[in-house]
Amino acid sequence: MVSFTHDSTGTPEGAWRDAGLDALKDLDPRAIPGEDGHVVVVSAHPDDEALAAAGLIQRAITGGAHVTVLLCTAGEASHPNSPTHSPQQLADLRLQEMRRALAHLGRDEQLTLDYLGMHDGAVVASGSALDAALLRAIRSTNRPTVLAVTYAADGHTDHEAVGVSGRRVAALAGVPLLEFPIWYWHWAPPSDPRWREFERLELTAQEVAGKRAALAEHVSQIQPLSEQPGDEVLLTESVRAHFDRDFELFRFTPVVELGSTSAQEVFDDLYRRDKDPWAYVDSWYERRKRAVTRASLPRERYERAVEAGCSIGVLTQDLADRCSSVVGLDASSEALELARARLSGLNRVELRLAQLPRDWDFHPASLDLVVVSEIGYFLTEDELTQLLTAAWNSLSPHGHLLLCHWLGPIDGWPLDGHRVHELARPITQEPPLIHHRESAFLLEVFEKKE
């Protein structure tokens, strides 16, 4: 995490202009949906959207789209040493300012505010809840949706938590992603190459006026709360200069054509941005699901196992405790590097880069256990059928095929968890030996007869 303060000497706006900010390419037209579209804008704090996405909001609404603004926190920690305002008073004040600001950006029937009530400074602790909120907002309508979030490398812990969640959810839901930087302009030097990824949304005079009017409503941030120490202005003139532009800047990630052929590109990019994009390590859901998976293995010990889609190696590590040898396969070289670091010293684990089903190369009757967990819906129906057939043929008599998949909607990917397990039935031609279903996931174990 970058260390900076709002009142430190930051990078002047002129330095960015001199470096070529005005020469960045125009924003991809796919980034803003047209009539009957939907834009979900996620702000960590009140004023994030006014600073960096007010033009985007206006442009979308003018084009006939609906905009949902998800506000994570009330920004109650903006002045932690204030002698005049308690955190609750700041929260009430900033929420009022937020509502007044949004009134400058669009009509009520096209603009919805949803306050999530998370703690300022601790959004990262609400990772799974934030993911769920983003998914709900995306799936609340059948309109074509674009997700816009604070930049995942912004240097502020809350902004980065929102950005990481946005990247994770956009990949999962199959929607385009926009990221808008805020504090990055303050602490980063023009020598940092990441700003060259941003694209410009040129604003009309009316959009600039709306943006300035919206920001002016955040009085608690652009003016001192009082003359006393601890009530100083948060957004200084030098900071606000980065947003008094006639354009806004976004990092745009379009939807990639999905299936096994795109898996390496999609997931390499995802793991470069977030070393644990599905919170395998910290999420209670993931930890509990792994415990259920371990408990569902019918045998105490297995000789040779293969895990298809091993990711960063968390489940692989658990399987190694029950198996003499484990081969972990994944399409992402980035994920495999993280897995190698996690599993270093475990000689019974082998990790391989593999695009499945193409790279499945195990001999018939050579395996005792195959685990296909949370990857089936990232393949097309034909690809998954080929993979399950190859895995089933690779099992020795009384070997086990374990399938485990989330049952929620999988927007943008070929299949969902229900269909993944349905496709296994004609291949195994046996009812599952173990069938464990919860509201969130389905786990089944199939045993191959002699």
Disulfide bonds with the S-S distance in Angstrom:
none
